[in-house]
Amino acid sequence: MKEIYFDNNATTRVDDAVFEEMRPYFCNLYGNPSSMHFFGGQVQKKVDEARNRVAALLGASPDEIIFTACGTESDNAAIRSALEVFPEKRHVITTRVEHPAVLTLCRNLSKRGYRVTELNVDGEGRLDLNELKAAVDDDTAIVSIMYANNETGVVFPVEEAGAIVKEKGAIFHTDAVQAVGKIPLNMAVSTIDMLSLSGHKLHAPKGIGALYLRKGVPFRPFLVGGHQEKGRRAGTEATASNIALGKACELAGSHMAEEKTRVRDMRDRLEKSLMELIPNRRINGGGAERLPNTTSIAFEFVEGEAILLLLSEKMICASSGSACTSGSLEPSHVLRAMGVPFTCAHGSIRFSLSRFNTDDEVDTVIRELPPIIRRLREISPFGREKLASVN
Ligand SMILES: Cc1ncc(COP(=O)(O)O)c(C=O)c1O
């Protein structure tokens, strides 16, 4: 039995074509692109091509792409840069539902004396731009708002947010790690100053990312040392990974229509069928605009971890909305920010699909999940009691 992998927001399989593209750059074409000789020069050419491909997916110019080690590095580089560019400004704005790559940094900054505003979301995970308007002021150095949420798939109105931020002269960054490759982006007509992306979310390997930096936006490097990446990110280039990211971006561009149709259709069918077959459930963020591949479903009166274990026995990989912190099961900060009731947040499961998934796999999950939920509710005295009173 082969695994059914519905956890693509956690990471994706490397596309075979991406792997083939990077393969020669380990044992054969291993030159350093900064070397003067032909052997390094041919690698440099291929890295340039990769940069062009990343830029093309974003509608950016190749000079605006900085290769990094991951989405987390891109996020950190963007926010730290803005604080160095504007040392006199001491205010940072973000949202309560960011990935820890942004949120942990911002919370650390607040311990170091920065004023940090975390914008709220409503019950569907949506942002209120009036709250942003009221929060941004002359002291704001940077606003960092994610493009799409990794847990619910909810897409934020980042272009409108960027316009508000620009009026106040602050820098606008978006963590687009979950959006790139899934929805079309065009930096040529955008209010975004900086944008983070990560290779392993779009069928490139782990350990490669990029930061889009709009031409003219001042920048201070996070890593200093050599002159790589035009002095904006020191360290010998991860050549094979850069080349892989370039290929993955090219493929993502050519598969974009499929994300919008086939992947979305599979997600919608999965969601609709589970809603029909299972009582006492809700879609987290179901009323908001969402990524085509993601659904987060809350099953009342059951533990997400128990559902995941039983799915895993059937070789089905999904993920729970809750993180296990120091032995106590804490519901996810995203679902808490949305005000999802405790009994729902605990039983939330995220399914995230990709172009490698099939209709047969969707059928299997539709067949396997309802009896799992039924069984768990039967053995949970809490669930039994509650459901008896609701039904
Ligand atoms: C929204 C978001 N931002 C940032 C990251 C971190 O990316 P990376 O794993 O490449 O550091 C992730 C990964 O899960 C993510 O989903």
The ligand as an SDF file (V2000), in Angstrom:
LIG
                    3D

 16 16  0  0  0  0  0  0  0  0999 V2000
    3.6980   30.4150    6.1050 C   0  0  0  0  0  0  0  0  0  0  0  0
    5.0670   29.8400    6.3470 C   0  0  0  0  0  0  0  0  0  0  0  0
    6.1030   30.6590    6.5530 N   0  0  0  0  0  0  0  0  0  0  0  0
    7.3380   30.2130    6.7710 C   0  0  0  0  0  0  0  0  0  0  0  0
    7.6080   28.8640    6.7980 C   0  0  0  0  0  0  0  0  0  0  0  0
    9.0040   28.4020    7.0440 C   0  0  0  0  0  0  0  0  0  0  0  0
    9.6050   27.9580    5.8450 O   0  0  0  0  0  0  0  0  0  0  0  0
   10.9180   27.0470    5.9120 P   0  0  0  0  0  0  0  0  0  0  0  0
   10.4790   25.7070    6.3830 O   0  0  0  0  0  0  0  0  0  0  0  0
   11.4350   27.0250    4.5130 O   0  0  0  0  0  0  0  0  0  0  0  0
   11.8540   27.7230    6.8430 O   0  0  0  0  0  0  0  0  0  0  0  0
    6.5590   27.9580    6.6140 C   0  0  0  0  0  0  0  0  0  0  0  0
    6.7950   26.4920    6.6980 C   0  0  0  0  0  0  0  0  0  0  0  0
    5.9530   25.7460    7.1630 O   0  0  0  0  0  0  0  0  0  0  0  0
    5.2540   28.4550    6.3700 C   0  0  0  0  0  0  0  0  0  0  0  0
    4.2120   27.6390    6.1740 O   0  0  0  0  0  0  0  0  0  0  0  0
  1  2  1  0
  2  3  1  0
  2 15  2  0
  3  4  2  0
  4  5  1  0
  5  6  1  0
  5 12  2  0
  6  7  1  0
  7  8  1  0
  8  9  2  0
  8 10  1  0
  8 11  1  0
 12 13  1  0
 12 15  1  0
 13 14  2  0
 15 16  1  0
M  END
$$$$
